[in-house]
Amino acid sequence: MMRAQGGDREAYRYLLEAITPYVRALAARQVRNRGDLEDTVQDVLLTVHAVRHTYDPARPFGPWLVAIANRRIVDGLRQRGRIGSHETVLDTEHETFSASGANFQEEAVDARAVRDAIEQLPIGQREAVRMLKLEEMSLKDAAAVSGMSVASLKVASHRALKTLRKLFASQGNKT
């Protein structure tokens, strides 16, 4: 570590390679999850890198390293404990999936009703909805294609959606 503090890159690389298995063994005593273990080891190595200037070459290196490692391990455990206390483990019984093929007839009817409703709109609103919502064009691209300004497209799209909402609300459908 003394040579690494002096700027010897090769000594620093060797130091990090040499302490990694030791740090991993220290962390493995308290961290059970392999992913968390590797994250903890990396956290310790990053901390060693960040505070390497605090090492006093007149003192032993081992206790300095163990003190840093133990603090970072405990900090990691606390953090994962805080996060874990707010999470719920999801098991397979918590999963819900709709049956494949379910509701296709309703979707076809809904799609047809939307297409029919769009066809009832004035041409400017119809084109705005088609380009912006159905074809997902950007405002800039739709303006270039249609010859309308961006502001006009926004207004036409807003009015079209307002009209469609009213139409479906009067039919008892919610969109």
ABEGO torsion letter per residue (X at the ends): XAAAAAGBAAAAAAAAAAAAAAAAAAAAAABABAAAAAAAAAAAAAAAAAAAAABBAABBAAAAAAAAAAAAAAAAAAAAAAAAAABBBBBAAABBBBBBGBGAAAAAAAAAAAAAAAAABBAAAAAAAAAAAAAGBBAAAAAAAAGBBAAAAAAAAAAAAAAAAAAAAAAGBBX
